[in-house]
């Protein structure tokens, strides 16, 4: 024992939840609960220097049962006593769910007597609650014989576990104890040397090895660093000195190895930092040399260029403040650092977006717009009339929030070209956003910047490419969007097409609001049914019916053929089209499967085939074949597949002849 301590037969008990105070260790605690305040006041404050209390470890209760306080034998005990669980003084029961229940408190059977090195009292305001701050020093181990309550706190009848002076002298002569002492002191000395190099503590710690008994050193050293609660209990239960020294040596050695590994990692990191700092200094010196030589103009700083570009982008004040914060962060980073490129790409996007840049709209001429529509599209009288009405409203009030036109019709009727004609009439740039097959909401709103490879949505990316904030944007094939686990793009389009919300459209990648209210949105679809009703409610549907055969003929003669001739460098004198209506019927025939043999015969004639095998049931298809074509072909009729093979192979089927042999 370090000093002779006479313990009373009964001590007031202060529970330590999931923590152990070992002999020789010092700990500072703050007592606020009524039971601990009462204990400190009666056992320490009133008795001053003579006061002693017992520190008893307590495990957290896993559940609440109807059993009272439980006293259990500790793990890792080197005594011959069996583990036991004893029910002792119960606290007042509490009602829960109609039944009396109490919290199970798992007390350890061994604790440490402690005295107060410092004690201060305080009063909390405005509640007036009394609190104590106590600095405790562990003295010696004891065993709990009986646990009971005194008022609001616990007391225990105890028995000391420390060895007498005579027993201690006998143990010190044991060869095993001497060997263990040397091993422990050697490990402790090595730990002290490492700590002195790291913390520059001098030789004060080494004095402990020469003045304090080795069995007390074991407790002091183990209490000086973090170990698990189970290991703390194991040290507390180690009454036998040889067992205590063996466990302490193992724990101190493990702590020493962890310090060495941490130092190795720290040195490696510091080496990498030193390399980065060296590169930074060299870059600064290189920049200074270039400035002295006058070469700085040829190799302008990219970050400075980006900053000037951002200043001329015309961002709103709130967004400019956000961009400045991001730019300051970029300036503090090295190009090799993770996140540098992503921050730079983000700032370049902010600088490239058309925050204020808009197309200079021409004076809207409705007559010229009508002529443009007539020259680009044949027919569609009602559709053109509605577009002219739409343009007339915009001429009267340019900032009017007109409806979103949605052209619905089969492929090839001119939906996309109508949207382009609207852009031409308004004098604005035209951009097409294809929504066919889009199933990810991030295609509309963009990805969050926390993801690797994140990108802005298609709308923001399109505005960056077109370079103006007021184009005519075509949302093509809006009925082809789908939804899955990644979100619903149609729901994201609700905000885009709502004039009350798109003024502050928030792209997830951009992370700042962007004004979409100056755009003119036009949508196209093949069918209305797949479009969700809330999205359909935000658009004005304009049906574009398919063309009649006569209209298709006029479109072919007036629009398609002149375009094809121009592409091949020809004029109308090089092309003669006899029987135009017959050719038109031929073009329309692929829509019917019944006329397919007729087309096959024409294809055979075109490819120079002389013999055609035709099923008898398709003989009626020869009526529409021109006589010159029939005259150049040998038509062979067949009823069954065997007849076809007989006609195809002269002399019959080779495998059938082989089977006859």
C-alpha positions in Angstrom: 0.0 0.0 0.0 1.2 3.5 -0.8 -0.1 4.8 2.5 -1.9 3.3 5.4 -5.7 3.9 5.1 -8.1 2.8 7.8 -11.4 2.2 6.2 -14.7 2.3 8.2 -17.0 -0.6 8.1 -19.6 1.3 6.1 -19.1 3.8 3.3 -21.4 6.0 1.3 -21.5 4.8 -2.3 -21.2 7.0 -5.4 -22.0 5.0 -8.5 -19.8 5.4 -11.6 -21.7 4.4 -14.7 -19.5 2.5 -17.2 -16.4 3.9 -15.7 -13.8 2.7 -13.0 -11.7 4.7 -10.6 -8.4 2.8 -9.8 -6.3 3.4 -6.7 -3.8 6.3 -7.3 -5.9 7.8 -10.1 -7.4 11.3 -9.8 -10.7 12.3 -11.4 -12.8 15.4 -11.5 -16.6 15.0 -11.4 -19.6 17.3 -11.2 -22.5 16.2 -9.0 -25.9 17.5 -9.9 -28.4 14.7 -9.1 -30.2 14.9 -5.7 -28.7 11.6 -4.5 -25.1 12.5 -5.4 -25.4 16.0 -4.0 -26.8 14.6 -0.7 -23.9 12.0 -0.6 -21.2 14.6 -1.1 -22.8 17.0 1.4 -23.0 14.5 4.2 -20.0 12.3 3.6 -17.4 14.9 2.3 -18.5 18.5 2.8 -19.5 18.1 6.5 -16.6 15.8 7.4 -14.0 17.9 5.5 -10.6 16.2 5.3 -11.8 13.0 7.1 -14.5 12.2 4.7 -14.3 9.0 2.6 -16.7 7.6 0.0 -16.8 4.5 -2.1 -16.7 4.5 -5.9 -18.6 1.5 -7.2 -18.9 0.8 -11.0 -22.4 0.4 -12.4 -23.4 -1.2 -15.7 -26.1 0.2 -17.9 -29.4 -1.7 -17.4 -30.4 -3.5 -20.7 -34.1 -3.4 -19.8 -36.6 -2.6 -17.1 -38.0 -5.4 -15.0 -39.8 -5.8 -11.7 -36.7 -6.9 -9.8 -35.0 -4.3 -7.6 -31.3 -3.5 -7.3 -28.9 -6.3 -8.2 -25.4 -6.9 -6.9 -23.3 -9.1 -9.2 -19.8 -10.5 -8.9 -17.4 -8.9 -11.3 -15.8 -10.6 -14.3 -12.2 -11.5 -14.4 -12.0 -11.9 -10.6 -9.0 -13.9 -9.3 -10.7 -14.8 -6.0 -12.2 -18.2 -5.4 -15.7 -16.8 -4.8 -18.5 -17.8 -7.2 -20.3 -15.2 -9.2 -23.5 -14.3 -7.5 -26.6 -12.1 -8.0 -28.2 -10.8 -4.8 -31.3 -8.6 -4.5 -30.9 -5.9 -1.9 -32.7 -2.7 -0.8 -35.3 -1.7 -3.3 -36.1 1.9 -4.3 -39.6 3.3 -4.5 -41.5 1.6 -7.2 -42.8 3.5 -10.2 -46.0 2.8 -12.1 -45.8 2.0 -15.8 -48.5 0.4 -17.9 -50.5 -0.3 -14.8 -47.6 -2.4 -13.2 -45.0 -1.6 -10.7 -41.6 -1.5 -12.3 -38.1 -0.5 -11.2 -34.8 0.0 -13.0 -32.3 -2.9 -12.6 -29.0 -1.5 -11.5 -26.0 -3.9 -12.0 -23.6 -3.0 -9.3 -20.0 -4.3 -9.3 -19.1 -6.1 -6.1 -15.7 -4.4 -5.9 -15.0 -0.7 -5.6 -12.4 1.8 -4.6 -12.4 4.1 -1.5 -11.7 7.7 -2.4 -11.0 11.0 -0.7 -11.7 14.5 -1.9 -8.6 16.6 -2.9 -10.7 19.6 -3.8 -14.4 20.4 -3.2 -16.4 23.4 -4.4 -20.0 24.2 -4.0 -22.2 26.1 -6.4 -25.8 27.2 -7.0 -27.5 27.2 -10.4 -29.6 30.1 -11.4 -32.5 30.6 -11.6 -33.5 27.2 -10.3 -31.4 27.5 -7.1 -30.2 23.9 -7.4 -27.0 23.1 -5.4 -24.2 21.4 -7.3 -20.7 20.2 -6.3 -17.5 19.9 -8.2 -15.3 17.2 -6.6 -11.7 16.2 -7.3 -11.3 12.6 -6.1 -8.2 10.4 -5.5 -8.6 6.6 -5.5 -7.0 5.1 -2.3 -7.6 1.3 -2.0 -9.9 -1.5 -3.1 -12.7 -2.9 -1.1 -15.3 -5.7 -1.4 -19.0 -5.0 -0.9 -20.7 -7.2 1.7 -24.1 -5.6 1.8 -25.7 -2.7 -0.1 -28.5 -0.6 1.2 -30.0 2.9 1.0 -29.7 5.8 3.5 -32.2 8.4 2.5 -31.6 9.2 -1.1 -28.2 7.6 -1.6 -26.6 4.2 -1.2 -24.3 2.9 1.5 -22.4 -0.4 1.7 -20.9 -2.6 4.4 -17.4 -3.3 3.1 -14.2 -5.2 3.7 -10.7 -4.1 2.6 -8.9 -6.0 -0.1 -5.4 -4.5 0.2 -2.5 -6.7 1.5 -0.9 -6.1 4.9 2.6 -5.0 5.2 3.9 -8.4 6.2 2.1 -10.1 3.2 3.5 -7.5 0.9 7.1 -8.1 2.1 6.6 -11.8 1.5 5.3 -11.3 -2.0 8.2 -9.0 -2.9 10.6 -11.9 -2.3 8.7 -14.1 -4.9 10.9 -14.6 -8.0 7.9 -14.4 -10.3 6.9 -11.1 -8.8 10.4 -9.8 -9.3 10.4 -10.8 -12.9 7.0 -9.2 -13.6 8.1 -6.0 -11.8 11.2 -5.7 -14.1 9.1 -6.3 -17.2 6.5 -3.8 -16.2 9.2 -1.1 -15.3 11.0 -1.7 -18.6 7.8 -1.3 -20.6 6.8 1.8 -18.5 10.2 3.3 -19.0 9.9 2.9 -22.8 6.5 4.5 -22.7 7.8 7.4 -20.7 10.7 7.9 -23.1 8.3 8.0 -26.1 6.0 10.5 -24.3 8.9 12.7 -23.2 10.1 13.0 -26.9 6.5 13.8 -28.0 5.4 16.1 -25.1 8.8 17.4 -23.8 7.9 16.5 -20.2 11.5 16.2 -19.0 12.4 13.6 -16.3 9.6 14.3 -13.9 7.7 11.2 -14.8 10.7 8.9 -14.3 10.7 9.8 -10.6 7.5 7.8 -10.2 9.3 4.6 -11.1 11.8 5.2 -8.3 9.5 6.4 -5.5 6.1 4.7 -6.0 5.7 0.9 -5.3 5.4 -1.1 -8.4 1.9 -2.5 -7.6 0.6 1.0 -7.3 2.4 2.1 -10.5 0.4 -0.5 -12.4 -2.9 1.2 -11.4 -1.6 4.7 -12.1 -0.2 3.9 -15.5 -3.3 2.0 -16.7 -5.5 4.9 -15.5 -3.5 7.4 -17.5 -4.8 6.2 -20.9 -8.1 5.1 -22.4 -9.1 1.4 -22.2 -12.5 -0.3 -22.4 -14.8 -0.7 -19.5 -14.3 -4.4 -19.4 -10.5 -3.9 -19.1 -11.0 -1.4 -16.3 -13.1 -3.9 -14.4 -10.5 -6.6 -15.0 -7.8 -4.3 -13.4 -10.1 -3.5 -10.5 -10.7 -7.2 -9.8 -7.0 -8.0 -10.0 -6.3 -8.2 -6.2 -3.4 -10.6 -6.7 -0.3 -8.5 -7.4 1.2 -10.8 -10.0 -2.0 -10.9 -11.9 -2.3 -7.1 -11.7 1.3 -6.6 -13.0 0.8 -9.0 -15.8 -2.4 -7.3 -17.0 -0.9 -3.8 -16.6 2.2 -4.8 -18.6 0.0 -6.0 -21.4 -2.1 -2.9 -21.5 0.9 -0.5 -21.3 2.7 -2.3 -24.1 -0.4 -2.2 -26.3 -0.7 1.5 -25.7 2.9 2.0 -26.5 2.5 0.2 -29.9 -0.6 2.3 -30.7 1.5 5.5 -30.1 4.2 4.2 -32.4 1.8 3.4 -35.2 0.2 6.8 -34.8 3.6 8.5 -35.0 4.5 6.6 -38.1 1.2 7.7 -39.8 1.8 11.3 -38.7 5.3 11.3 -40.1 4.0 10.0 -43.4 1.3 12.7 -43.6 3.7 15.4 -42.6 6.1 14.3 -45.3 3.3 14.6 -47.9 2.4 18.1 -46.5 6.0 19.1 -46.7 6.1 18.1 -50.4 2.9 20.1 -51.1 4.3 23.1 -49.3 7.6 22.8 -51.3 5.6 22.8 -54.5 3.6 25.8 -53.5 6.7 27.8 -52.7 8.3 26.9 -56.0 5.2 28.0 -57.8 5.2 31.3 -56.0 8.9 31.8 -56.9 8.2 30.9 -60.5 5.3 33.4 -60.6 7.6 36.1 -59.1 10.3 35.4 -61.7 7.8 35.7 -64.6 6.6 39.0 -63.2 10.2 40.3 -63.1 10.8 39.1 -66.7 7.5 40.5 -68.0 6.2 37.2 -69.1 3.2 37.3 -66.9 1.0 38.7 -69.7 1.6 35.7 -72.0 0.6 33.2 -69.2 -2.3 34.9 -67.5 -3.6 33.4 -64.4 -6.7 31.2 -65.2 -8.4 32.0 -61.9 -8.0 35.7 -62.5 -9.5 35.2 -66.0 -12.4 33.3 -64.5 -13.0 36.1 -62.0 -13.2 38.7 -64.7 -15.5 36.5 -66.7 -17.8 36.1 -63.6 -17.8 39.9 -63.0 -19.1 40.5 -66.6 -21.7 37.8 -66.4 -24.4 40.1 -64.9 -25.3 37.9 -62.0 -27.9 39.1 -59.4 -26.4 40.4 -56.2 -27.3 37.4 -54.1 -25.9 34.9 -56.6 -22.8 37.1 -57.0 -22.1 36.8 -53.2 -22.5 33.0 -53.5 -20.1 33.0 -56.4 -17.5 35.1 -54.5 -17.6 32.7 -51.6 -16.9 29.8 -54.0 -14.2 31.7 -55.7 -12.4 32.5 -52.5 -12.5 28.8 -51.6 -11.0 28.0 -55.0 -8.2 30.5 -54.5 -7.2 28.8 -51.3 -6.9 25.3 -53.0 -4.1 23.9 -54.9 -4.8 22.4 -58.4 -3.8 19.0 -57.2 -6.3 19.0 -54.3 -9.5 16.9 -54.6 -12.5 19.1 -55.4 -10.5 21.8 -57.2 -11.7 20.8 -60.7 -15.3 20.4 -59.6 -15.3 23.9 -58.0 -13.7 25.4 -61.1 -16.2 23.7 -63.5 -19.1 25.0 -61.3 -17.8 28.6 -61.3 -17.3 28.4 -65.1 -21.0 27.3 -65.4 -22.0 30.3 -63.3 -19.9 32.6 -65.6 -21.3 31.1 -68.8 -25.0 31.2 -68.0 -27.0 34.1 -69.6 -28.2 35.8 -66.5 -29.0 39.1 -68.3 -28.0 38.5 -71.9 -31.1 38.3 -74.2 -31.9 38.2 -77.9 -32.8 41.5 -79.4 -36.4 40.9 -80.5 -37.5 42.2 -83.8 -40.6 44.3 -84.3 -43.2 41.6 -84.5 -44.8 41.6 -88.0 -47.9 39.4 -88.1 -48.1 39.6 -91.9 -44.5 38.4 -92.3 -45.1 35.7 -89.7 -48.1 34.4 -91.6 -46.1 34.3 -94.8 -43.3 32.5 -93.0 -45.8 29.9 -91.7 -47.4 29.5 -95.2 -44.0 29.0 -96.9 -42.8 26.4 -94.3 -46.1 24.4 -93.9 -48.8 23.4 -96.3 -52.4 23.4 -94.9 -52.8 23.4 -91.1 -55.1 26.4 -91.4 -56.5 26.3 -87.9 -53.1 25.6 -86.3 -51.6 28.6 -88.1 -54.5 30.8 -87.1 -54.0 29.9 -83.4 -50.2 30.6 -83.7 -51.0 34.0 -85.3 -53.3 34.8 -82.4 -50.6 33.8 -79.9 -48.1 36.1 -81.7 -50.7 38.9 -81.7 -51.1 38.8 -78.0 -47.3 38.9 -77.5 -47.2 42.0 -79.8 -49.7 43.8 -77.7 -48.0 42.8 -74.5 -44.5 41.4 -74.9 -44.2 40.4 -71.2 -47.5 38.6 -71.2 -47.6 35.1 -69.6 -49.0 33.3 -72.6 -50.0 29.6 -72.5 -47.5 26.8 -73.3 -48.5 25.5 -76.7 -48.4 21.7 -77.1 -48.6 20.4 -80.6 -50.0 16.9 -80.7 -50.0 14.8 -83.8 -48.4 11.8 -85.6 -44.8 11.9 -86.7 -43.9 14.0 -89.7 -46.8 16.5 -89.6 -44.4 19.5 -88.8 -44.6 19.9 -85.0 -41.0 20.8 -84.6 -40.8 23.1 -87.6 -43.8 25.0 -86.3 -41.9 25.7 -83.1 -38.9 26.9 -85.1 -41.2 29.2 -87.1 -42.5 30.8 -83.9 -38.9 31.5 -82.9 -38.2 33.0 -86.3 -41.3 35.2 -86.1 -40.3 36.4 -82.6 -36.7 37.0 -83.6 -35.4 34.7 -80.9 -33.0 31.9 -80.8 -34.4 28.3 -80.9 -33.3 25.4 -78.8 -34.7 21.9 -78.7 -34.6 19.7 -75.6 -35.4 16.1 -76.4 -37.3 14.3 -73.6 -37.9 11.0 -75.3 -36.9 8.2 -72.9 -36.0 10.5 -70.0 -36.7 8.6 -66.7 -34.4 10.4 -64.3 -35.5 13.6 -62.5 -31.9 14.7 -62.5 -32.1 15.2 -66.3 -34.5 18.1 -65.5 -33.3 19.4 -62.1 -29.6 18.3 -62.4 -27.5 16.2 -60.0 -26.4 17.4 -56.6 -22.7 18.5 -56.5 -21.9 16.0 -53.8 -22.0 13.2 -56.4 -19.0 12.3 -58.6 -19.6 13.3 -62.2 -22.6 15.5 -61.3 -24.0 17.7 -64.1 -26.6 20.4 -64.5 -30.0 19.6 -65.9 -30.9 19.7 -69.6 -32.6 23.1 -69.3 -29.7 24.8 -67.6 -27.2 23.1 -70.0 -29.3 24.2 -73.0 -29.3 27.8 -71.8 -25.6 27.7 -71.4 -25.2 26.4 -75.0 -27.6 28.9 -76.6 -26.2 31.9 -74.7 -29.4 33.9 -74.1 -32.0 33.9 -71.4 -35.1 34.3 -73.6 -35.0 31.7 -76.3 -37.9 29.6 -77.7 -37.4 26.3 -76.0 -39.0 23.2 -77.5 -39.7 20.3 -75.1 -39.8 17.6 -77.7 -41.7 14.3 -77.2 -43.0 15.4 -73.7 -45.3 12.3 -73.8 -42.2 9.9 -73.9 -41.0 10.6 -70.3 -41.2 7.9 -67.8 -40.7 7.4 -64.0 -38.8 4.9 -61.9 -36.9 4.8 -58.6 -34.8 7.9 -59.7 -37.8 10.1 -59.8 -40.5 11.5 -62.1 -39.3 14.0 -64.8 -42.9 15.0 -65.5 -43.3 16.2 -61.9 -40.1 18.2 -62.3 -41.5 19.9 -65.4 -44.5 21.2 -63.4 -42.2 23.8 -61.8 -40.6 24.6 -65.2 -44.0 25.3 -67.0 -45.6 27.2 -64.1 -45.2 31.0 -64.6 -45.5 31.5 -60.8 -42.7 29.1 -60.0 -40.2 29.2 -62.9 -39.0 32.7 -61.9 -36.9 30.9 -59.2 -36.2 27.6 -60.8 -33.6 25.8 -58.6 -31.3 23.3 -60.4 -29.8 20.9 -57.9 -26.3 21.3 -59.5 -26.6 25.1 -59.8 -27.9 25.4 -56.2 -29.0 29.0 -56.9 -32.3 30.2 -58.4 -32.5 30.9 -62.1 -35.2 32.9 -63.9 -37.0 30.9 -66.6 -40.0 33.2 -66.9 -38.5 35.0 -70.0 -38.4 31.8 -72.0 -41.1 30.8 -74.5 -41.9 27.1 -74.0 -43.4 25.0 -76.8 -44.0 21.2 -76.4 -44.7 18.4 -78.8 -46.2 15.0 -78.3 -47.6 12.2 -80.4 -50.4 11.3 -78.0 -52.1 13.2 -75.1 -53.0 10.1 -73.0 -49.5 9.4 -71.5 -49.1 13.0 -70.3 -50.0 13.3 -66.6 -53.1 15.5 -66.0 -51.3 18.1 -63.8 -48.7 18.7 -66.5 -51.4 18.7 -69.3 -53.3 21.3 -67.3 -50.4 23.7 -67.7 -50.4 23.5 -71.6 -52.8 24.4 -74.4 -53.1 21.3 -76.7 -53.3 22.0 -80.4 -54.1 18.9 -82.5 -52.3 18.4 -85.8 -54.1 15.9 -87.9 -52.4 13.7 -90.5 -52.3 14.8 -94.2 -54.7 13.4 -96.8 -53.2 11.8 -99.9 -53.9 14.9 -102.0 -52.1 17.1 -99.4 -49.2 14.6 -99.3 -48.9 14.9 -103.1 -48.8 18.7 -103.0 -46.2 18.6 -100.2 -44.1 16.2 -102.2 -44.3 18.3 -105.4 -44.0 21.7 -103.7 -41.6 21.0 -100.9 -39.9 17.7 -100.9 -38.9 17.2 -104.6 -37.4 20.7 -105.0 -35.4 20.2 -101.8 -34.1 16.8 -103.1 -33.2 18.2 -106.5 -31.3 21.1 -104.9 -29.4 18.7 -102.7 -28.2 16.8 -105.8 -27.5 19.8 -108.0 -30.4 19.2 -110.4 -33.3 21.2 -111.7 -36.9 20.3 -112.7 -35.8 19.7 -116.3 -33.9 16.6 -115.4 -36.9 14.9 -113.8 -40.1 13.6 -115.3 -42.8 12.1 -113.2 -45.5 10.3 -115.2 -48.8 9.2 -113.6 -48.2 11.1 -110.4 -51.2 9.7 -108.6 -50.1 6.1 -109.4 -46.7 6.9 -107.8 -48.6 8.3 -104.8 -50.5 5.1 -104.4 -47.3 3.1 -104.6 -45.8 5.2 -101.8 -48.9 4.6 -99.7 -49.0 0.9 -100.2 -46.5 -0.2 -97.5 -49.1 0.7 -94.9 -51.1 -2.3 -96.0 -49.6 -5.8 -95.7 -52.0 -7.1 -98.4 -50.1 -5.2 -101.2 -46.7 -6.4 -100.1 -46.4 -9.0 -103.0 -47.1 -6.2 -105.5 -44.1 -4.3 -104.1 -41.9 -7.4 -104.2 -42.6 -7.9 -107.9 -41.7 -4.3 -108.6 -38.5 -4.7 -106.6 -37.6 -7.9 -108.5 -38.0 -6.1 -111.8 -35.8 -3.2 -110.6 -33.1 -5.6 -109.5 -33.1 -7.5 -112.9 -34.7 -10.7 -111.7 -36.4 -12.6 -114.5 -38.2 -15.5 -112.7 -40.7 -14.8 -109.9 -42.5 -17.6 -107.9 -45.9 -16.4 -106.8 -48.5 -18.1 -104.6 -51.8 -18.6 -106.4 -53.7 -16.7 -103.7 -51.7 -13.6 -104.6 -52.5 -13.7 -108.3 -54.9 -10.8 -107.9 -52.0 -8.6 -107.0 -50.7 -8.7 -110.6 -53.7 -6.6 -111.8 -52.0 -3.4 -110.7 -48.5 -4.3 -112.1 -47.8 -2.3 -115.3 -47.9 -4.5 -118.5 -44.2 -3.7 -119.4 -43.1 -5.1 -116.1 -45.2 -8.3 -116.4 -43.8 -8.8 -119.9 -40.2 -8.8 -118.7 -40.9 -11.4 -115.9 -41.5 -15.1 -115.9 -44.3 -15.6 -113.3 -44.4 -19.2 -111.8 -47.5 -20.1 -109.7 -47.2 -22.4 -106.7 -49.9 -23.9 -104.4 -47.7 -25.4 -101.7 -44.1 -25.1 -100.4 -43.1 -28.2 -102.2 -44.1 -26.6 -105.5 -42.0 -23.5 -104.6 -39.0 -25.8 -104.0 -39.6 -27.7 -107.2 -39.6 -24.5 -109.2 -36.6 -23.1 -107.4 -34.3 -26.1 -108.0 -34.2 -27.4 -111.5 -34.8 -31.1 -111.4 -36.5 -31.1 -108.0 -35.3 -30.8 -104.4 -31.8 -32.4 -104.1 -32.5 -33.7 -100.6 -35.7 -35.3 -101.8 -33.9 -37.1 -104.6 -31.2 -38.2 -102.1 -33.9 -39.7 -99.9 -35.3 -41.8 -102.9 -31.9 -43.4 -103.4 
